[in-house]
Every structure is written in C-alpha cells, then in structure tokens.
Amino acid sequence: MPRSAATQWPAHCRRHVADGVSADIIHGDFKAEPYWWDAAPRRQRGASDVPRKADIAIIGSGYTGLSAALTLARAGREVVVLERDSPGFGSSSRNAGYVGSALLAPFSQLIAKYGASRAVAWYGEAKAAFDYTTALIEREQIRCDYFRSGRVFWAYTQAQLDGLEHEFQAMRAHLGKEGEILHGDAMARETGSRQYCGGLVIPETGALHPALYHQGLLERVEAAGATVVGHAAVESIAAASTGHRVETVRGAIEARDVLVATNGYAGRETPWFRRRLLPVAAQMIATEPLDPKLVAMLLPGARTNLNTRAMFSYWRASPDGTRVLFGGRTGVEYRDPESAAREQHGEMVETFPELASTRVSHLWSGQIGFTRDRLPHIGVRDGVHFAMGMNGAGLPMGTYLGHKSALRILGNEGAATAFDGLGFNAIPLYTGRPWFVPLLVGAARLRHRRERPPREH
Ligand SMILES: Cc1cc2nc3c(=O)[nH]c(=O)nc-3n(C[C@H](O)[C@H](O)[C@H](O)COP(=O)(O)OP(=O)(O)OC[C@H]3O[C@@H](n4cnc5c(N)ncnc54)[C@H](O)[C@@H]3O)c2cc1C
C-alpha cells in the first residue's frame, strides 16, 4: 500500500533535507572508533602481570568470557581472564546494542531442516538468553540505558514481506511469539523512512549501550575477585599435569580448566576453533548530534530496526536520542575509514534521504563469528571448554552461554543447553584466511541492486 504522499516535514526537519550528499559529510572531529567508547573509554594498558596459577583461565574478555567469570568468581573460584587487547576490545564494545530473543537462523528454516522439536528447543534457548541477560542487568543494577524497545524488521520487496509474514506465522504457532505485521499507515507510526513496503514488529526485544553494559560486567567481575589482564594474548594451550598450561605473550599460567571465548576473533593459537568460525566484518557509523525532534521523526517508535535486504542494514537512535546509528555487514574490514564512512552514509541516506547533508562523527567495525549451521556452539573439546559462534546475536547469547559454560565447569546440572552435542563442523575451504568472503559480499551486492520494491509502493 502506498505511503501518504502528502507527508509534510516541519521546518526544523526540512532544513536537513539536501538535494544530494553534501561535499563533505565527514565531521571535523571524525573518529575511526566506536561512538560507544566516548562514554566508556578503553582501559589504558595496565602493568598487571599474568598470575602464575588459577582455577580457571578464560581467553577473551567480551560478554561471554566475563559472564562466565562472574558466575565462577561468585562460586568462589580463582579466575583469570586473558585478553589480547584492552578488556572488551572485541565485538562486545562495538555492537549495535540490540538485545534479541531469536537466533540468526530463521525459525521456519530450522523447522524445515531439523524438525519442529529441535527448532523450538533452540529458539527456547534464545528466549532464555534474553531473559537471563535482562534479569542480570536488573539484578546487578548495571547502568547501560537498557529499555524494552521492540524491534522492527523492514521489507523492501514483496518477497521479503511475504518471508516476514511466513516467519511470524511459524513463530506464533510454535512459540506463541507476539508481533505485528506493518502495512501502509501503520508503518508511519514506526518510521520516517519511505523506502520500505512493510515490516514486522517483535515487541519482546530490548536495546542498551553495549560498551556501558560491558563496563558494568567488568566492574562486577573484578569486584567478585576475578583478575582481568589486558594485553596478554594467548599463544598456546597445552595439557599439563595440573590441567592446562596457557602461554601468553607475558608469561604462562597453569589452570585446571580453560574456557575459550574468542568468538569472531579466534586466532591461529586455537586452529580447531578457528576453522569453525568465519569472521565477517560489520561496521557502523554515528551521525553528528541532531535536533532530537528530527531523530524522533525518523525513528518515531524508538525501536531497534533492521531490514531484510541482501546487503542488510540496521539502525537505531543513540540512547540520548540525538544521533542516528546506522550499520551494515561489509564482510571485510575497511582500509580507509573516511571512504568506508561515506559508503555507510550512502546506505543510511537510501533509508533516510533527510540525512543527506548530515555529517558522520564516528565509524567503526568489528568481527562477527559465523558458524556453518548459523547456530551457537558450546561444549568441551580435548578438555578445553568453549562457547562461541554467536552469529551476530551474542549480546544476550554470549552472556547466557558464558554462564552455562561456568555452570559446566562447576559441575552444576543446570549447565545443560539444547545446543549440547550439536556437531560443530568446519567451514568448507576455510583454514584461517577468509578469501571467499569478498566474493560472497560481491554476490550479495548484486542481488541487492536487483531488488525492486512493489510497483504501487
Ligand atoms: C558492528 C556489530 C554490530 C553487532 N550488533 C549486535 C547486536 O546489536 N546485538 C547482538 O546481540 N550482537 C551484535 N553483534 C555481535 C556481538 O557483538 C557479539 O556476538 C558478541 O559481542 C560476542 O561476544 P564474545 O564475548 O563472545 O566475543 P567478543 O566480544 O568478540 O570477545 C572476544 C575477545 O577475545 C579476544 N581474543 C581473541 N583471541 C585472543 C587470544 N589469543 N588471547 C587473548 N584474547 C583473545 C579478542 O581480542 C576479543 O576481545 C554485533 C557485532 C558487530 C561487529
């Protein structure tokens, strides 16, 4: 159904509408680092040494590693978290802050491939991850701008809208999921964009400031007695009489148990995991501060948003309501931040032409860890625990599976998950250099350009 052609923008918004992209959309104070780091700066390189012994050594200080550390430290274990860079340097301080209750793999596709009972069990874990994470934020009083935002999935083509309807019907029938398909005027309630022909709102989702959430977790972990050591890249893990010997660039540590929580940043020191996790870059931009009325007009529902196009994009307002944060999946890391920012800005302007002359203040990217089956994986390999393969949804899932790994290390029967025993297969043709990712991205770009909105839209 066509949107109202008579939509009039008030004067304070019209002045942001330009005929085309202005000569320079790069802000004078442009930073090639996450907008989130303004409020949660990275910790400076500390002098803390790598302890010689611990009950548990955790590799990776994102949500997964820290959540495990919190549960273990509160259970009285001696825990050391080892991080290659500053704590939280990976995706956990770079993401969009969407707190979802679903998996990346569409529910209807999981039913078709594995049957309803496994699909229901796996989606049950996604809901459990959402519940666990939101309860943790509440219980620990972590100030991270969490609110129950609801999320809108936008369709550009009729086929995409049909796909959303099909997915929603399956989720409603099997999971009792609540939601609403948006058409016509109902869309204006949710967006100022006129690019889409329909959408699906899922209310049971939230949004937060991802780096403040990480910082809050880090503070709780350290207050519970765990040691988090930055700039201590792990170089190898070997079996030892005491359990494991973990070599870092700053000395070795002996630990009875080891948890690998490196997700999309898994390196050559863990080759078995590396072959199972395809690192795919995703990037985001932040606009300069805008008139909050303009932001509210573009994002009237204050929801998190994403579209279902071949080169999909996601966007939301900053927690203070003054900026638009807009991202995409680029596949490979950018080389030149300013040209990457211009490209991302161009995608934002496709959705919001009103932002054509708005300048970009920040650009950043991070690595998403994809698995072959698009499902998260948790378990033990050669005596080493792991939780990884968050497939772009690790804010709640990493928090949850880190906790579950900790319960397994503690021998607690609450450790069981529906992902236990799932075969963890290597990515075909991948041994550590994702040479084919640019080809996949090129094919997606081509499909994206060929997409056509419905005729009457
Ligand atoms: C742009 C972007 C947007 C995203 N948006 C969302 C979203 O809105 N919602 C959502 O749920 N998910 C989102 N994600 C995904 C989400 O951020 C991740 O799934 C999540 O942060 C994974 O947490 P983690 O702890 O498993 O891994 P990470 O946070 O990536 O942490 C892994 C850490 O391991 C460290 N490491 C690696 N190797 C070693 C080594 N040898 N020694 C020591 N340390 C090592 C790395 O430096 C890194 O800090 C997004 C990701 C990106 C990049």
The ligand as an ORCA input file, in Angstrom:
! r2SCAN-3c Opt
* xyz 0 1
  C      29.021     -3.953     14.223
  C      28.440     -5.065     15.038
  C      27.123     -4.987     15.474
  C      26.592     -6.015     16.263
  N      25.345     -5.839     16.783
  C      24.866     -6.745     17.655
  C      23.642     -6.514     18.339
  O      23.045     -5.441     18.195
  N      23.167     -7.463     19.185
  C      23.857     -8.639     19.402
  O      23.359     -9.490     20.149
  N      25.038     -8.861     18.812
  C      25.574     -7.943     17.963
  N      26.802     -8.139     17.407
  C      27.542     -9.344     17.789
  C      28.043     -9.271     19.234
  O      28.758     -8.068     19.418
  C      28.913    -10.475     19.530
  O      28.191    -11.656     19.232
  C      29.347    -10.515     20.988
  O      29.934     -9.314     21.397
  C      30.319    -11.678     21.168
  O      30.840    -11.614     22.476
  P      32.042    -12.546     22.843
  O      32.396    -12.284     24.246
  O      31.714    -13.978     22.502
  O      33.211    -12.114     21.840
  P      33.998    -10.726     21.724
  O      33.322     -9.623     22.423
  O      34.308    -10.517     20.288
  O      35.320    -11.005     22.537
  C      36.310    -11.903     22.106
  C      37.634    -11.373     22.654
  O      38.628    -12.386     22.523
  C      39.858    -11.715     22.403
  N      40.864    -12.657     21.909
  C      40.895    -13.290     20.715
  N      41.987    -14.091     20.640
  C      42.654    -13.957     21.823
  C      43.858    -14.507     22.335
  N      44.598    -15.358     21.624
  N      44.261    -14.158     23.573
  C      43.528    -13.314     24.337
  N      42.375    -12.738     23.887
  C      41.945    -13.061     22.633
  C      39.551    -10.594     21.436
  O      40.504     -9.564     21.487
  C      38.161    -10.158     21.899
  O      38.215     -9.042     22.784
  C      27.367     -7.164     16.590
  C      28.682     -7.250     16.146
  C      29.229     -6.212     15.388
  C      30.662     -6.328     14.940
*
